[in-house]
Amino acid sequence: MFEILFDIKKDENLDSKLNVIKNDIKIKGFENSAIIHSLSPTAKTGGELGWIKTSSLSDKIKEEIKDLKIGEITKPIVIPGGFLLLKIQNKRITKKNLNIEKELKLAVRNKTNEQLNQFSIIYFNKIKKDILINEL
C-alpha cells in the first residue's frame, strides 16, 4: 500500500489541490507524486507503507479501500492534520493462528502511534501558522 498525506493552505481549495496531485500521478506516477506532495515520513520512499493487516486499519480506511482493485486510488480521506490518498499495490490473504493478547497489544501500539503522529502534524501546522520569519 502507498500513501500521500497532504493538507491545503488558506488560499487553496481541496478540488484544485487534488487536481494538481492527480495530474502529477498520471504524468509522474504515484511514487514520484508522493515524494513531491506528501507530508508523511513515507514520502522519502515514495509513500510506500508495505503490507498492512486490515485489523490494524481504522474503520474509515477499511470502508474506503474494501472495494478498490489493485492499482486504484482512494478518494481523499479526511484525517486530523490533512487528507490521505491511498493506493493498493497488491492484496494477499494469509491464514494464521492468532495470539489474542499479542494482537491486542500490537493494535493498541499502532493506534497510539497513529494518534501521536496526527497530534504532531496538527501541532506542527499550528506552529507553522504562528511563525513569522523576517529576512535580514
C-alpha positions in Angstrom: 0.0 0.0 0.0 1.2 3.5 -0.8 0.0 6.9 0.7 0.1 10.6 0.0 -0.7 12.7 3.0 -1.4 16.4 2.1 -3.1 19.5 3.5 -4.5 22.6 2.0 -3.3 26.1 2.7 -5.6 29.1 3.4 -5.5 30.3 -0.2 -6.1 26.8 -1.7 -9.2 24.6 -2.0 -9.4 20.8 -1.9 -10.5 20.3 -5.5 -7.7 22.4 -7.1 -5.0 20.7 -4.9 -6.5 17.3 -5.6 -6.4 18.0 -9.4 -2.8 19.0 -9.2 -1.9 15.8 -7.3 -3.9 13.6 -9.7 -2.4 15.2 -12.7 1.1 14.6 -11.3 0.1 11.0 -10.6 -0.9 10.5 -14.2 2.3 12.1 -15.5 4.9 11.1 -12.9 3.4 8.1 -11.2 2.1 7.7 -7.7 5.5 7.2 -6.0 7.1 10.3 -7.5 4.0 12.3 -6.7 4.2 11.1 -3.1 7.8 12.4 -2.9 6.6 15.8 -4.2 3.3 16.3 -2.3 3.2 14.1 0.8 3.8 15.4 4.3 4.2 11.9 5.7 7.6 10.5 6.6 7.0 7.8 4.0 7.4 10.4 1.3 11.1 9.6 1.2 10.3 6.1 0.0 7.6 7.1 -2.5 4.8 6.8 0.1 5.3 3.1 0.5 3.7 1.6 3.6 4.4 -2.0 2.8 2.0 -4.8 3.8 -0.7 -3.8 6.3 -3.0 -6.0 8.2 -6.7 -5.0 7.8 -7.1 -5.4 11.6 -4.7 -2.5 12.1 -6.7 -0.1 9.9 -9.4 2.3 11.1 -13.0 1.6 10.1 -13.0 4.7 7.9 -10.0 3.5 5.9 -11.3 -0.1 5.7 -14.5 1.2 4.2 -12.7 3.3 1.6 -10.4 0.5 0.4 -12.7 -2.5 0.6 -13.9 -2.2 -3.0 -10.6 -1.0 -4.5 -8.9 -3.0 -7.1 -5.2 -3.4 -7.3 -3.7 -0.1 -8.7 -6.7 2.1 -7.8 -6.5 5.2 -5.6 -9.0 6.2 -2.9 -10.9 9.4 -2.7 -9.3 11.8 -0.2 -9.8 10.5 3.3 -10.2 13.3 5.9 -7.9 12.7 8.8 -6.6 15.0 11.6 -3.9 17.1 10.0 -4.9 16.8 6.4 -6.1 14.4 3.7 -5.0 11.0 2.8 -4.8 9.2 -0.6 -4.1 5.5 -0.6 -3.1 3.2 -3.5 -3.5 -0.5 -3.3 -0.4 -2.1 -4.8 -1.3 -5.7 -4.1 -3.5 -7.9 -1.9 -3.0 -11.2 -0.2 -4.9 -13.4 2.2 -3.0 -15.2 4.9 -4.2 -17.7 7.5 -2.6 -17.6 10.9 -3.2 -18.8 14.4 -3.7 -15.6 16.3 -2.4 -14.8 19.8 -5.2 -12.5 21.0 -3.0 -10.9 23.7 -0.2 -10.1 21.2 -2.6 -8.8 18.6 -4.4 -6.6 21.1 -1.1 -5.1 22.3 0.0 -4.5 18.7 -3.3 -2.9 17.8 -3.1 -0.6 20.8 0.5 0.4 20.0 -0.3 1.0 16.3 -3.3 3.2 17.3 -1.3 5.1 19.8 1.5 5.8 17.3 -1.1 6.8 14.7 -2.7 9.3 17.1 0.7 10.7 18.2 1.7 11.2 14.6 -1.6 13.0 13.9 -1.1 15.2 17.0 2.4 16.1 16.0 1.2 17.1 12.5 -1.6 19.2 13.9 0.9 20.9 16.3 3.4 21.4 13.6 0.8 23.0 11.4 -0.4 25.3 14.3 3.2 26.4 14.9 3.8 26.9 11.2 0.9 29.3 11.0 2.1 31.3 14.0 5.7 31.7 12.9 6.8 34.8 11.0 10.3 34.8 9.6 12.0 38.1 8.9 14.8 38.0 6.4 17.7 40.3 7.0 
